């Protein structure tokens, strides 16, 4: 029958200590539901400089510190030690690295890895803090270290399609801009910057390493001029693709503008035909047999300017189905000619906008990308913001976005 190990040996095995460290004492504090494990560097064990890794001699010991570890039988477990300081001929006096925790971290590697898993799974940071019994600031530091590790490990090689999108940060004209990998199999936020200026967009795009920038084939974005200039400056070989949903939104706005003007004119004549019909004109009726489609058909068959505007808006949807640029161009020229002869000024205004950005809009036919993935990531970012009830600083907001939406390898390597 084998002899049971002592409590010190038991915890030494559980902690996976190497030959340089040993458990000096285990203090079981029942009333506090706490286990404190005192560790000691083995006398005469080799020392190495944490900076250059060269062998060096003992100088003294740093003040005593503690590290939060994984619980033992639901008892909070803490490691305590005075870490040796060594004297390196090249680097001077340095505190040696410990095998159970990172530099300056108050948590062990194992606790930090567990905390990251909880933070990723919990509904909010506050919920995770309650489960882990740590403060919000401690959770924030764990997330920051995780994001830093993830960014250092991440590869951005092979990014073919990127998307840029803005998101409100605080009340008023306060924004962040995100750069996203929008290929469906690898949808993720690559980086976040504060603001939506030209310089902010340049900084964002320059986060892609120079060696990988030529691999980006296209960038999906809206018609915000500072973004356009930034892409042309930093990624001159990439095509710009204006989001088709952005164009559709302009067409919907034009139809609604026609409806408002016509509704005002009809009401003046005592006709309330268009009353309460706003959202009917903004829809697409794929199923012509539904009650909504039947009701709309009766409205659409009336001799109204709004009916003609809706028809042009719906007809343009066919443009996005073309696969050949020449065929798409022929369709657009015919559609454009009809709209410009329609005397529907709001629709003609959209045509002029398309003419101004025709190259970027037609690039959709070649690349077939939209900012739908970016919008989906924006929804996740909004959920993060709502769960946190806002963020006091941009830096914290950025960390939370990359932590939850960056698809990063966040956990520490367990030593």
C-alpha contacts under 8 A as a table, 3 or more apart, distances in Angstrom:
res1	aa1	res2	aa2	distance
5	X	8	X	7.89
5	X	9	X	5.68
5	X	10	X	5.76
6	X	9	X	5.12
6	X	10	X	5.95
7	X	10	X	4.87
7	X	11	X	6.27
7	X	26	X	7.20
8	X	11	X	5.38
8	X	12	X	6.11
8	X	23	X	5.40
8	X	24	X	6.83
8	X	25	X	6.33
8	X	26	X	6.47
9	X	12	X	4.86
9	X	13	X	6.19
9	X	23	X	7.08
10	X	13	X	5.34
10	X	14	X	6.37
11	X	14	X	4.85
11	X	15	X	5.95
11	X	23	X	7.14
12	X	15	X	5.23
12	X	16	X	6.15
12	X	17	X	5.76
12	X	22	X	6.50
12	X	23	X	5.82
13	X	16	X	5.09
13	X	17	X	6.76
17	X	20	X	7.66
17	X	21	X	6.00
17	X	22	X	6.87
17	X	99	X	7.71
18	X	21	X	5.95
19	X	22	X	7.46
19	X	42	X	7.61
19	X	45	X	7.90
20	X	41	X	5.86
20	X	42	X	5.28
20	X	45	X	5.52
20	X	46	X	7.42
21	X	39	X	6.83
21	X	40	X	5.75
21	X	41	X	4.58
21	X	42	X	5.35
22	X	39	X	5.76
22	X	40	X	5.48
22	X	41	X	6.48
22	X	42	X	6.50
23	X	26	X	7.54
23	X	37	X	6.96
23	X	38	X	6.02
23	X	39	X	4.62
23	X	40	X	6.30
24	X	37	X	7.67
24	X	38	X	5.44
24	X	39	X	5.34
24	X	40	X	5.97
25	X	37	X	5.98
25	X	38	X	5.12
25	X	39	X	7.22
26	X	35	X	7.10
26	X	36	X	5.93
26	X	37	X	4.63
26	X	38	X	6.31
27	X	35	X	5.80
27	X	36	X	5.05
27	X	37	X	6.28
27	X	38	X	7.97
28	X	33	X	7.98
28	X	34	X	6.36
28	X	35	X	4.75
28	X	36	X	6.54
29	X	32	X	5.53
29	X	33	X	5.85
29	X	34	X	5.09
29	X	35	X	5.93
29	X	36	X	7.74
30	X	33	X	4.83
30	X	34	X	6.50
31	X	34	X	7.84
33	X	74	X	7.85
33	X	75	X	4.93
33	X	76	X	6.41
34	X	75	X	4.95
34	X	76	X	4.66
34	X	77	X	5.81
34	X	78	X	7.66
35	X	72	X	7.46
35	X	75	X	6.33
35	X	76	X	6.10
35	X	77	X	4.66
35	X	78	X	6.21
36	X	77	X	5.88
36	X	78	X	4.82
36	X	79	X	5.90
36	X	80	X	7.00
37	X	77	X	7.58
37	X	78	X	6.16
37	X	79	X	4.84
37	X	80	X	5.99
38	X	79	X	6.03
38	X	80	X	4.77
38	X	81	X	5.84
39	X	79	X	7.00
39	X	80	X	6.00
39	X	81	X	5.06
39	X	82	X	7.90
40	X	81	X	6.20
40	X	82	X	7.19
40	X	83	X	8.00
41	X	45	X	7.44
41	X	83	X	7.31
41	X	84	X	7.40
42	X	45	X	5.52
46	X	55	X	7.38
46	X	56	X	7.97
47	X	55	X	5.88
47	X	56	X	5.73
47	X	57	X	6.48
47	X	58	X	7.16
47	X	86	X	6.91
47	X	96	X	7.39
48	X	53	X	5.29
48	X	54	X	5.37
48	X	55	X	4.37
48	X	56	X	5.48
48	X	86	X	7.45
48	X	96	X	6.91
49	X	52	X	5.66
49	X	53	X	4.66
49	X	54	X	5.43
49	X	55	X	6.36
49	X	56	X	6.42
49	X	86	X	6.80
49	X	87	X	7.80
49	X	88	X	6.25
49	X	91	X	7.82
49	X	94	X	6.73
49	X	95	X	7.98
49	X	96	X	6.27
50	X	53	X	5.54
50	X	94	X	7.13
50	X	95	X	7.36
50	X	96	X	5.48
50	X	97	X	5.76
51	X	91	X	7.28
52	X	91	X	7.57
54	X	88	X	7.53
55	X	88	X	7.66
56	X	86	X	6.17
56	X	87	X	5.94
56	X	88	X	5.31
56	X	89	X	7.58
57	X	86	X	5.49
57	X	87	X	5.64
57	X	88	X	7.21
58	X	84	X	6.94
58	X	85	X	6.23
58	X	86	X	4.53
58	X	87	X	6.27
59	X	84	X	7.47
59	X	85	X	5.51
59	X	86	X	4.87
59	X	87	X	5.54
59	X	93	X	7.27
60	X	84	X	5.90
60	X	85	X	5.26
60	X	86	X	7.00
61	X	82	X	5.92
61	X	83	X	5.56
61	X	84	X	4.20
61	X	85	X	5.29
62	X	82	X	5.70
62	X	83	X	5.44
62	X	84	X	6.04
62	X	85	X	6.27
62	X	95	X	7.02
63	X	82	X	5.79
63	X	83	X	7.52
64	X	80	X	6.97
64	X	81	X	5.54
64	X	82	X	4.39
64	X	83	X	7.29
65	X	80	X	5.71
65	X	81	X	5.79
65	X	82	X	6.41
66	X	78	X	6.45
66	X	79	X	5.49
66	X	80	X	4.43
66	X	81	X	6.70
66	X	106	X	6.71
67	X	78	X	5.59
67	X	79	X	5.11
67	X	80	X	6.51
67	X	101	X	7.83
67	X	105	X	7.71
67	X	106	X	4.75
67	X	107	X	4.80
67	X	108	X	5.97
68	X	76	X	7.81
68	X	77	X	6.27
68	X	78	X	4.68
68	X	79	X	6.48
68	X	106	X	6.32
68	X	107	X	4.68
68	X	108	X	6.15
68	X	111	X	7.05
69	X	76	X	7.56
69	X	77	X	5.29
69	X	78	X	5.43
69	X	79	X	6.74
69	X	107	X	6.30
69	X	108	X	5.46
69	X	110	X	6.94
69	X	111	X	5.25
70	X	76	X	7.24
70	X	77	X	6.15
70	X	110	X	6.75
70	X	111	X	5.15
71	X	74	X	5.32
71	X	75	X	5.26
71	X	76	X	4.75
71	X	77	X	5.07
72	X	75	X	5.04
72	X	76	X	6.57
72	X	77	X	6.12
83	X	95	X	6.83
83	X	96	X	6.92
83	X	98	X	7.67
84	X	95	X	6.10
84	X	96	X	6.20
85	X	93	X	6.50
85	X	94	X	5.37
85	X	95	X	4.17
85	X	96	X	5.81
86	X	93	X	5.57
86	X	94	X	5.46
86	X	95	X	6.28
86	X	96	X	6.66
87	X	91	X	7.80
87	X	92	X	5.46
87	X	93	X	4.37
87	X	94	X	6.44
88	X	91	X	5.26
88	X	92	X	4.83
88	X	93	X	6.06
88	X	94	X	7.35
89	X	92	X	6.00
91	X	94	X	7.47
97	X	102	X	7.61
97	X	103	X	7.01
98	X	101	X	6.10
98	X	102	X	7.41
99	X	415	X	6.05
100	X	108	X	5.42
100	X	109	X	5.83
100	X	110	X	7.83
100	X	414	X	7.96
100	X	415	X	6.64
101	X	105	X	6.58
101	X	106	X	7.87
101	X	107	X	6.45
101	X	108	X	4.37
101	X	109	X	4.99
102	X	105	X	5.44
102	X	108	X	7.31
102	X	109	X	6.96
105	X	108	X	7.46
107	X	111	X	6.11
107	X	112	X	6.13
108	X	111	X	5.26
108	X	112	X	6.16
109	X	112	X	5.15
109	X	113	X	6.16
109	X	412	X	6.25
109	X	413	X	7.58
109	X	414	X	6.05
109	X	415	X	7.75
110	X	113	X	5.19
110	X	114	X	6.27
110	X	414	X	6.75
111	X	114	X	5.09
111	X	115	X	6.02
112	X	115	X	4.95
112	X	116	X	6.17
112	X	142	X	6.68
112	X	411	X	7.49
112	X	412	X	7.46
113	X	116	X	5.22
113	X	117	X	6.51
113	X	411	X	5.15
113	X	412	X	6.22
114	X	117	X	5.19
114	X	118	X	6.38
115	X	118	X	5.06
115	X	119	X	6.04
115	X	128	X	7.96
115	X	132	X	6.95
115	X	139	X	7.96
115	X	142	X	7.76
116	X	119	X	5.03
116	X	120	X	6.10
116	X	142	X	7.32
116	X	143	X	7.14
116	X	146	X	7.69
116	X	410	X	7.46
116	X	411	X	6.76
117	X	120	X	5.21
117	X	121	X	6.29
118	X	121	X	5.14
118	X	122	X	5.82
118	X	128	X	5.98
118	X	132	X	7.97
119	X	122	X	5.44
119	X	124	X	7.49
119	X	125	X	6.23
119	X	128	X	5.42
120	X	403	X	8.00
120	X	404	X	6.72
122	X	125	X	6.99
122	X	127	X	6.15
122	X	128	X	5.53
123	X	127	X	6.43
123	X	128	X	7.70
123	X	387	X	7.28
124	X	127	X	5.24
124	X	128	X	6.46
124	X	384	X	7.55
124	X	387	X	5.48
124	X	388	X	6.47
125	X	128	X	5.05
125	X	129	X	6.13
125	X	136	X	7.27
125	X	139	X	7.46
125	X	387	X	7.92
125	X	388	X	6.93
126	X	129	X	5.04
126	X	130	X	6.35
126	X	136	X	6.88
126	X	388	X	7.70
127	X	130	X	5.26
127	X	131	X	6.45
128	X	131	X	5.13
128	X	132	X	6.08
129	X	132	X	5.08
129	X	133	X	5.53
129	X	134	X	5.15
129	X	135	X	6.03
129	X	136	X	6.38
129	X	139	X	6.84
130	X	133	X	5.02
130	X	134	X	6.88
134	X	138	X	6.33
134	X	139	X	6.94
135	X	138	X	5.26
135	X	139	X	6.41
136	X	139	X	5.08
136	X	140	X	6.16
137	X	140	X	4.94
137	X	141	X	6.27
138	X	141	X	5.16
138	X	142	X	6.32
139	X	142	X	5.10
139	X	143	X	6.24
140	X	143	X	5.09
140	X	144	X	6.13
140	X	396	X	7.55
141	X	144	X	4.96
141	X	145	X	6.21
142	X	145	X	5.29
142	X	146	X	6.15
143	X	146	X	4.97
143	X	147	X	6.07
143	X	399	X	6.89
143	X	400	X	7.40
143	X	403	X	6.64
144	X	147	X	5.18
144	X	148	X	6.14
144	X	399	X	6.09
145	X	148	X	5.07
145	X	149	X	6.20
146	X	149	X	5.16
146	X	150	X	6.09
146	X	403	X	7.48
146	X	409	X	7.82
146	X	410	X	4.38
146	X	411	X	6.09
146	X	412	X	7.32
147	X	150	X	4.91
147	X	151	X	6.06
147	X	399	X	6.72
147	X	402	X	6.67
147	X	403	X	5.85
147	X	408	X	7.10
147	X	410	X	5.94
148	X	151	X	5.27
148	X	152	X	6.27
149	X	152	X	5.21
149	X	153	X	6.27
149	X	409	X	7.28
149	X	410	X	6.03
149	X	411	X	7.74
149	X	412	X	7.51
150	X	153	X	5.16
150	X	154	X	5.86
150	X	408	X	4.75
150	X	409	X	4.72
150	X	410	X	4.92
150	X	411	X	7.99
151	X	154	X	5.12
151	X	408	X	6.89
153	X	409	X	7.08
154	X	408	X	6.67
154	X	409	X	7.38
156	X	159	X	6.12
156	X	208	X	7.19
156	X	209	X	7.91
156	X	212	X	7.18
157	X	212	X	5.90
157	X	215	X	7.81
158	X	212	X	7.48
158	X	215	X	6.42
158	X	216	X	7.79
159	X	162	X	7.18
159	X	181	X	6.66
159	X	212	X	7.82
159	X	215	X	6.48
159	X	216	X	5.77
160	X	183	X	7.60
160	X	215	X	6.00
160	X	216	X	4.39
160	X	217	X	5.16
160	X	218	X	6.79
161	X	181	X	6.30
161	X	182	X	5.91
161	X	183	X	6.20
161	X	216	X	5.91
161	X	217	X	5.97
161	X	218	X	5.13
161	X	219	X	5.77
161	X	220	X	7.60
161	X	369	X	7.73
162	X	179	X	6.90
162	X	180	X	5.48
162	X	181	X	4.75
162	X	182	X	5.41
162	X	183	X	7.71
162	X	216	X	7.21
162	X	218	X	6.52
162	X	219	X	4.72
162	X	220	X	6.32
163	X	179	X	5.83
163	X	180	X	5.04
163	X	181	X	6.46
163	X	182	X	6.06
163	X	219	X	5.27
163	X	220	X	4.61
163	X	221	X	5.92
163	X	371	X	6.12
163	X	374	X	6.36
164	X	177	X	6.91
164	X	178	X	5.68
164	X	179	X	4.78
164	X	180	X	6.30
164	X	219	X	7.33
164	X	220	X	6.52
164	X	221	X	5.37
164	X	371	X	7.84
164	X	374	X	7.28
165	X	177	X	5.65
165	X	178	X	5.51
165	X	179	X	6.93
165	X	221	X	6.56
165	X	222	X	7.75
165	X	371	X	7.86
165	X	374	X	6.54
165	X	375	X	7.79
166	X	175	X	6.53
166	X	176	X	5.71
166	X	177	X	4.29
166	X	178	X	6.29
166	X	196	X	6.83
167	X	175	X	5.51
167	X	176	X	5.33
167	X	177	X	6.19
167	X	178	X	7.86
167	X	378	X	7.18
168	X	171	X	7.60
168	X	173	X	7.64
168	X	174	X	5.88
168	X	175	X	4.36
168	X	176	X	6.27
169	X	174	X	5.44
169	X	175	X	4.89
169	X	176	X	6.07
169	X	394	X	7.86
170	X	173	X	7.69
170	X	174	X	5.43
170	X	175	X	7.22
170	X	390	X	7.98
171	X	174	X	6.50
174	X	195	X	6.70
175	X	194	X	6.32
175	X	195	X	4.85
175	X	196	X	6.34
176	X	192	X	6.81
176	X	193	X	5.68
176	X	194	X	4.43
176	X	195	X	4.89
176	X	196	X	6.44
177	X	192	X	5.78
177	X	193	X	5.47
177	X	194	X	6.36
177	X	195	X	6.33
177	X	196	X	5.87
177	X	200	X	7.86
177	X	201	X	7.45
178	X	189	X	6.71
178	X	190	X	7.46
178	X	191	X	5.92
178	X	192	X	4.58
178	X	193	X	6.64
178	X	204	X	7.64
179	X	189	X	6.04
179	X	190	X	5.50
179	X	191	X	5.41
179	X	192	X	6.45
179	X	204	X	6.64
179	X	205	X	7.33
180	X	187	X	7.15
180	X	188	X	5.67
180	X	189	X	4.41
180	X	190	X	5.21
180	X	191	X	7.27
180	X	374	X	6.49
181	X	186	X	6.72
181	X	187	X	5.34
181	X	188	X	5.38
181	X	189	X	6.39
181	X	190	X	6.56
182	X	186	X	7.07
182	X	187	X	5.02
182	X	188	X	7.03
182	X	371	X	7.50
182	X	373	X	5.57
182	X	374	X	6.73
183	X	186	X	5.60
183	X	187	X	5.67
183	X	373	X	7.97
184	X	187	X	5.34
184	X	373	X	7.35
187	X	373	X	6.85
188	X	377	X	7.48
188	X	405	X	5.71
188	X	406	X	5.01
188	X	407	X	5.99
189	X	192	X	7.68
189	X	377	X	7.49
189	X	401	X	7.69
189	X	402	X	6.51
189	X	405	X	5.63
189	X	406	X	4.70
189	X	407	X	7.72
190	X	402	X	7.56
190	X	406	X	6.10
191	X	204	X	6.57
191	X	207	X	7.16
191	X	402	X	7.22
192	X	204	X	6.79
192	X	398	X	6.10
192	X	402	X	7.97
193	X	200	X	6.29
193	X	201	X	7.77
193	X	203	X	7.59
193	X	204	X	6.22
193	X	398	X	7.74
194	X	200	X	6.80
194	X	394	X	6.90
195	X	200	X	6.09
196	X	200	X	5.89
196	X	201	X	6.53
196	X	226	X	7.68
196	X	227	X	7.85
197	X	200	X	5.09
197	X	201	X	6.25
197	X	226	X	5.93
197	X	227	X	7.60
198	X	201	X	5.15
198	X	202	X	6.19
198	X	226	X	4.36
198	X	227	X	6.13
198	X	229	X	7.10
198	X	230	X	5.92
199	X	202	X	4.98
199	X	203	X	6.14
199	X	230	X	7.59
200	X	203	X	5.15
200	X	204	X	6.20
201	X	204	X	4.97
201	X	205	X	6.22
201	X	226	X	7.35
201	X	227	X	5.98
201	X	230	X	5.84
201	X	231	X	7.91
202	X	205	X	5.23
202	X	206	X	6.05
202	X	230	X	5.15
202	X	231	X	7.43
202	X	233	X	7.79
202	X	234	X	6.68
203	X	206	X	5.14
203	X	207	X	6.56
204	X	207	X	5.45
204	X	208	X	7.90
205	X	208	X	5.88
205	X	230	X	7.77
205	X	231	X	7.37
205	X	234	X	6.58
205	X	235	X	7.83
206	X	209	X	6.80
206	X	210	X	7.45
206	X	234	X	6.83
208	X	212	X	6.61
208	X	213	X	6.26
209	X	212	X	5.49
209	X	213	X	6.50
210	X	213	X	5.35
210	X	214	X	7.84
211	X	214	X	7.01
212	X	215	X	5.46
212	X	216	X	7.37
213	X	216	X	5.66
213	X	235	X	6.36
214	X	217	X	7.59
214	X	235	X	7.15
214	X	237	X	6.46
214	X	238	X	7.50
216	X	219	X	7.64
216	X	235	X	7.70
216	X	237	X	7.85
216	X	238	X	5.90
217	X	237	X	7.25
217	X	238	X	4.72
217	X	239	X	6.20
218	X	238	X	4.80
218	X	239	X	4.43
218	X	240	X	5.63
218	X	241	X	6.68
218	X	367	X	7.26
219	X	231	X	7.82
219	X	238	X	6.80
219	X	239	X	6.33
219	X	240	X	5.06
219	X	241	X	5.94
220	X	240	X	6.08
220	X	241	X	4.67
220	X	242	X	5.76
220	X	243	X	6.12
220	X	369	X	6.76
220	X	370	X	5.91
220	X	371	X	5.82
221	X	227	X	7.68
221	X	240	X	7.33
221	X	241	X	6.44
221	X	242	X	5.40
221	X	243	X	5.99
221	X	370	X	7.98
221	X	371	X	6.62
222	X	242	X	5.45
222	X	243	X	6.01
222	X	246	X	6.63
223	X	227	X	7.72
223	X	228	X	7.12
223	X	242	X	6.78
224	X	227	X	5.63
224	X	228	X	6.60
225	X	228	X	5.04
225	X	229	X	6.28
226	X	229	X	5.29
226	X	230	X	6.18
227	X	230	X	5.11
227	X	231	X	6.27
228	X	231	X	5.37
228	X	232	X	6.34
228	X	240	X	7.64
229	X	232	X	5.18
229	X	233	X	6.12
230	X	233	X	5.04
230	X	234	X	6.08
230	X	235	X	7.97
231	X	234	X	5.35
231	X	235	X	5.20
231	X	236	X	6.78
231	X	238	X	7.82
231	X	240	X	7.67
232	X	235	X	5.57
232	X	236	X	4.70
232	X	237	X	7.99
232	X	238	X	7.83
233	X	236	X	5.87
235	X	238	X	5.52
236	X	239	X	7.97
239	X	360	X	7.46
239	X	363	X	7.07
240	X	360	X	5.36
240	X	363	X	7.01
241	X	360	X	4.81
241	X	361	X	5.92
241	X	362	X	7.70
241	X	363	X	5.42
241	X	364	X	5.73
241	X	367	X	7.86
241	X	369	X	7.35
241	X	370	X	7.58
242	X	246	X	7.37
242	X	247	X	7.89
242	X	360	X	5.46
242	X	361	X	5.14
242	X	363	X	7.80
242	X	364	X	7.30
242	X	370	X	7.53
243	X	246	X	5.25
243	X	247	X	6.82
243	X	361	X	7.51
243	X	364	X	7.94
243	X	369	X	7.65
243	X	370	X	4.96
243	X	371	X	5.84
244	X	247	X	5.14
244	X	248	X	6.24
244	X	320	X	7.74
244	X	361	X	7.46
244	X	364	X	7.77
244	X	370	X	6.49
245	X	248	X	4.87
245	X	249	X	6.05
245	X	370	X	7.67
246	X	249	X	5.07
246	X	250	X	6.55
247	X	250	X	5.18
247	X	251	X	6.44
248	X	251	X	5.01
248	X	252	X	6.16
248	X	313	X	7.86
249	X	252	X	5.06
249	X	253	X	6.19
250	X	253	X	5.07
250	X	254	X	6.24
250	X	350	X	6.66
251	X	254	X	5.01
251	X	255	X	6.28
251	X	313	X	5.90
251	X	347	X	6.94
251	X	350	X	6.65
252	X	255	X	5.13
252	X	256	X	6.21
252	X	282	X	5.93
252	X	313	X	7.21
253	X	256	X	5.11
253	X	257	X	6.13
254	X	257	X	5.04
254	X	258	X	6.35
254	X	309	X	7.87
254	X	346	X	4.86
254	X	347	X	5.56
254	X	350	X	7.37
255	X	258	X	5.17
255	X	259	X	6.24
255	X	281	X	7.36
255	X	282	X	7.69
255	X	306	X	6.52
255	X	309	X	5.50
255	X	310	X	6.04
255	X	313	X	7.47
255	X	346	X	7.40
255	X	347	X	7.31
256	X	259	X	4.89
256	X	260	X	6.12
256	X	278	X	6.89
256	X	281	X	7.47
256	X	282	X	7.67
256	X	306	X	7.99
257	X	260	X	5.21
257	X	261	X	6.39
257	X	346	X	6.74
258	X	261	X	5.36
258	X	262	X	6.15
258	X	305	X	7.07
258	X	306	X	5.79
258	X	309	X	7.23
258	X	344	X	7.42
258	X	346	X	6.80
259	X	262	X	5.12
259	X	263	X	5.83
259	X	274	X	7.57
259	X	278	X	7.53
259	X	305	X	7.68
259	X	306	X	5.27
260	X	263	X	5.10
260	X	264	X	6.23
261	X	264	X	5.27
261	X	265	X	6.40
262	X	265	X	5.06
262	X	266	X	6.09
262	X	305	X	7.20
262	X	306	X	7.29
263	X	266	X	5.13
263	X	267	X	6.02
263	X	272	X	7.29
263	X	273	X	7.78
263	X	274	X	5.71
263	X	275	X	7.19
264	X	267	X	5.25
264	X	268	X	6.34
265	X	268	X	5.27
265	X	269	X	6.73
266	X	269	X	5.11
266	X	270	X	6.35
266	X	271	X	4.93
266	X	272	X	6.53
266	X	273	X	7.66
267	X	270	X	4.81
267	X	271	X	4.96
267	X	272	X	5.60
268	X	271	X	7.37
272	X	275	X	5.25
274	X	277	X	5.42
274	X	278	X	7.75
275	X	278	X	7.85
276	X	279	X	7.98
277	X	280	X	5.34
277	X	281	X	6.85
278	X	281	X	5.81
278	X	282	X	7.00
279	X	282	X	5.06
279	X	283	X	6.57
280	X	283	X	5.63
280	X	296	X	6.75
281	X	310	X	6.44
282	X	310	X	7.94
284	X	314	X	7.34
285	X	288	X	6.11
285	X	293	X	5.90
287	X	290	X	5.97
287	X	293	X	7.01
288	X	293	X	5.22
288	X	294	X	6.75
289	X	293	X	6.24
289	X	294	X	6.36
290	X	293	X	5.16
290	X	294	X	6.26
291	X	294	X	5.10
291	X	295	X	6.11
292	X	295	X	5.17
292	X	296	X	6.09
293	X	296	X	5.04
293	X	297	X	5.99
294	X	297	X	5.11
294	X	298	X	6.68
295	X	298	X	5.57
295	X	299	X	6.82
296	X	299	X	5.06
296	X	300	X	5.97
297	X	300	X	4.94
297	X	301	X	6.07
298	X	301	X	5.40
298	X	302	X	7.05
299	X	302	X	5.68
300	X	303	X	7.84
300	X	304	X	7.66
300	X	307	X	5.27
301	X	307	X	7.42
302	X	307	X	7.40
303	X	307	X	7.19
304	X	307	X	5.17
304	X	308	X	6.79
305	X	308	X	5.21
305	X	309	X	6.26
305	X	344	X	7.74
306	X	309	X	4.97
306	X	310	X	6.07
307	X	310	X	5.14
307	X	311	X	6.19
308	X	311	X	5.01
308	X	312	X	6.38
309	X	312	X	5.28
309	X	313	X	6.26
309	X	344	X	7.22
309	X	347	X	7.09
310	X	313	X	5.02
310	X	314	X	6.12
311	X	314	X	5.19
311	X	315	X	5.97
312	X	315	X	5.00
312	X	316	X	6.29
312	X	335	X	7.75
312	X	339	X	7.12
313	X	316	X	5.46
313	X	317	X	7.16
314	X	317	X	5.47
314	X	318	X	7.92
315	X	318	X	6.01
315	X	335	X	7.97
316	X	319	X	5.47
316	X	320	X	7.86
316	X	335	X	7.32
317	X	320	X	5.96
317	X	321	X	7.62
318	X	321	X	5.41
318	X	322	X	7.26
319	X	322	X	5.84
319	X	328	X	6.10
319	X	331	X	6.86
319	X	332	X	7.02
320	X	364	X	7.71
320	X	365	X	7.05
322	X	325	X	7.42
322	X	327	X	6.80
322	X	328	X	5.54
322	X	365	X	6.61
323	X	327	X	7.80
323	X	328	X	7.44
323	X	365	X	5.68
323	X	366	X	7.29
324	X	327	X	5.42
324	X	328	X	6.24
324	X	365	X	6.92
324	X	366	X	7.95
325	X	328	X	5.01
325	X	329	X	6.04
325	X	362	X	7.36
325	X	365	X	6.37
325	X	366	X	7.54
326	X	329	X	5.06
326	X	330	X	6.29
327	X	330	X	5.17
327	X	331	X	6.30
328	X	331	X	5.16
328	X	332	X	6.15
328	X	365	X	7.80
329	X	332	X	5.05
329	X	333	X	6.12
330	X	333	X	5.23
330	X	334	X	6.36
331	X	334	X	5.32
331	X	335	X	6.15
332	X	335	X	5.00
332	X	336	X	5.78
333	X	336	X	5.04
333	X	337	X	6.07
334	X	337	X	5.21
334	X	338	X	6.38
335	X	338	X	5.24
335	X	339	X	6.27
336	X	339	X	5.20
336	X	340	X	6.07
336	X	351	X	6.60
337	X	340	X	5.28
337	X	341	X	6.37
338	X	341	X	5.33
338	X	342	X	6.30
339	X	342	X	5.01
339	X	343	X	7.60
339	X	344	X	7.34
339	X	347	X	6.75
339	X	348	X	6.27
339	X	351	X	7.75
340	X	343	X	6.76
340	X	344	X	7.78
340	X	348	X	5.64
340	X	351	X	7.79
343	X	348	X	7.79
344	X	347	X	5.59
344	X	348	X	6.31
345	X	348	X	4.90
345	X	349	X	6.11
346	X	349	X	5.09
346	X	350	X	6.66
347	X	350	X	5.14
347	X	351	X	6.45
348	X	351	X	4.94
348	X	352	X	6.34
349	X	352	X	5.16
349	X	353	X	6.35
350	X	353	X	4.95
350	X	354	X	6.20
351	X	354	X	5.04
351	X	355	X	6.12
352	X	355	X	4.98
352	X	356	X	6.24
353	X	356	X	5.10
353	X	357	X	6.44
354	X	357	X	5.13
354	X	358	X	5.24
354	X	361	X	7.32
355	X	358	X	4.92
357	X	360	X	5.62
357	X	361	X	6.26
358	X	361	X	5.09
358	X	362	X	5.88
359	X	362	X	5.17
359	X	363	X	6.16
360	X	363	X	5.12
360	X	364	X	7.36
361	X	364	X	5.83
362	X	365	X	5.68
362	X	366	X	7.57
363	X	366	X	5.32
363	X	367	X	6.31
363	X	368	X	7.83
364	X	367	X	5.20
364	X	368	X	4.74
364	X	369	X	6.29
364	X	370	X	7.88
365	X	368	X	5.68
370	X	373	X	7.39
371	X	374	X	5.02
371	X	375	X	6.18
372	X	375	X	4.97
372	X	376	X	6.18
373	X	376	X	4.97
373	X	377	X	6.24
374	X	377	X	5.01
374	X	378	X	6.03
375	X	378	X	4.81
375	X	379	X	6.29
376	X	379	X	5.11
376	X	380	X	6.60
377	X	380	X	5.06
377	X	381	X	6.20
377	X	405	X	7.17
378	X	381	X	4.89
378	X	382	X	6.10
379	X	382	X	5.04
379	X	383	X	6.29
380	X	383	X	5.02
380	X	384	X	6.30
380	X	405	X	7.65
381	X	384	X	5.03
381	X	385	X	6.21
381	X	401	X	6.29
381	X	405	X	7.76
382	X	385	X	4.99
382	X	386	X	6.05
383	X	386	X	5.06
383	X	387	X	6.03
384	X	387	X	5.22
384	X	388	X	6.24
384	X	400	X	7.51
384	X	401	X	7.56
385	X	388	X	5.22
385	X	389	X	5.95
385	X	390	X	5.16
385	X	391	X	7.12
385	X	397	X	7.89
386	X	389	X	4.83
386	X	390	X	6.30
387	X	390	X	7.83
388	X	391	X	6.92
391	X	394	X	7.18
391	X	396	X	6.73
391	X	397	X	5.95
392	X	396	X	7.47
393	X	396	X	5.54
393	X	397	X	6.49
394	X	397	X	4.98
394	X	398	X	6.10
395	X	398	X	5.21
395	X	399	X	6.39
396	X	399	X	5.18
396	X	400	X	6.35
397	X	400	X	5.27
397	X	401	X	6.26
398	X	401	X	5.15
398	X	402	X	6.23
399	X	402	X	5.32
399	X	403	X	5.88
400	X	403	X	4.97
400	X	404	X	6.14
401	X	404	X	5.46
401	X	405	X	5.55
401	X	406	X	7.06
402	X	405	X	5.19
402	X	406	X	4.40
402	X	407	X	7.71
402	X	408	X	7.63
403	X	406	X	5.98
403	X	407	X	7.64
403	X	408	X	7.11
403	X	410	X	7.68
404	X	407	X	7.22
